[in-house]
Amino acid sequence: MGCQQVTSEDTVVRLDGQTLTTDGLLAVASGAAAIEVDPVALGRIGDRHAALDDARARGAVYGANTGVGANRHESTGDDLDHGLRLLRSHCAATGPVEDDVTARAAMTVRLNQILAGGSGISRRVTDALAEAVRSGAVPTLHSWGAIGTADLAALAELGLTLAGERPWRYGPGPVTTIDATDALPMISSSALTVATAVLALDRVHTQLRASTVIAALTFLALQGNPGAYEAVVHQARAHPGQVEVAGMLRRLVAGSGAPARIQDPFGLRVLPQVTAPAVHAVDALHDVLTAELNAAVENPLVTADGVHHHGQFHTATLASSLDAVRGTFLPVLSLSSARLGLLMRPDLTGLRAFLAAGPAGSSGLMISEYVVQDLLTEIRVGMQPVAAGTLTISLGLEEHASFATQGARSLRRMSHYAPTLLAAELVAAVRALRMAPGRLTDGPVRQAFEIAAAALEPSFEDRPLGTDLERAAAVLPELALVAA
């Protein structure tokens, strides 16, 4: 089922190639906002297309009257079919199919990048792409065929869909003419990679904030010592994000009773130090993605002073930033698994092993640790930094790539595994506080407890945990707001 077309009464996001935000992109992709295309940007499209046509008439312009890659020195002359042949040859059309929201996000990114005015693409193709986004049409975009130097295969598939050679998967999408000066400008972008990264980052940001709220619930259940979060401690070495996280924890656990220990296990004690790098990396990736949303990076780049051949399509900064988020979010998840283990221990909770109830030998939440370690291992398997990759392709002409695409996909997988992992700690913390309600304090953390408790089965008897984990994962966005 595709995203529904929005009406004029809904929120409107202005696309001008300069001011699109990640929140605006998410609203358009989900169908919660309509788009308005800036007329000044549209006027620039016409001027730059004329400049590309003029340059093509006067000499060689990569992809417009030449081949691409290792065929860059081969002239295509006035071959009217060159554009469509380029799209057909680059449309791999293989691998998993992107979901509707990701496909719409990719189209929106590509449209806004085109409106930045550097592609030289025609006004008619721009208008058709805008109509597709506006109408809620969804193309079929297969994932495979990108290495962080432009999403050639997926955007060629989008181009052929706009040209009428491939069907729209959802909605009566537009059809237009694509010629030799439109084809390469259409595919010379990492729009799908950027869209994938924005959607994944949004989930990770929510999960990161929710994880701190869940940790506060665990802190109360374990009768933790708030001394580890004191301001003076973190101001002594104020790494980016650390003071912020410690302050959030102080607010969440304010009013807690007498601590059970002079020093807590690491799962509680080093939470600010472990979470802060992830907060910093998320903020940095957000800034990188905002720049990518509004970037004119097509090769060749058409500006007011001519046509420029370059390497701006290489997404090294994006790849490194994706690596940083993945590398810093994993320890946050590992620490959550450590706290889950603490909640299983009767010597720390004062409750039964595994928070069990009922007859002797009841297993309680024992199996949740297995689930968490399974998910953590799945994440670790894909943790190699993508920026470390190397290659040589296209007859040796292209001897490097960023692999940002693989980094974005890996972050997406991570963001799909993380909710269940965090849910396991949440289920355990809520159960422990139900068993020892006197440990729960008033304030935001009680609100978080009530949100989670309302979603979870109150019974302590042994039963399959899948439903509880699913319900706990579903309330993470609400818990994230508690931390705001």
Beta strands, then each sheet from edge to edge (+ up, - down):
strand 1: 11-15
strand 2: 33-37
strand 3: 138-139
strand 4: 168-170
strand 5: 301-303
strand 6: 306-308
sheet 1: 1+ 2+
sheet 2: 3+ 4-
sheet 3: 5+ 6-
end
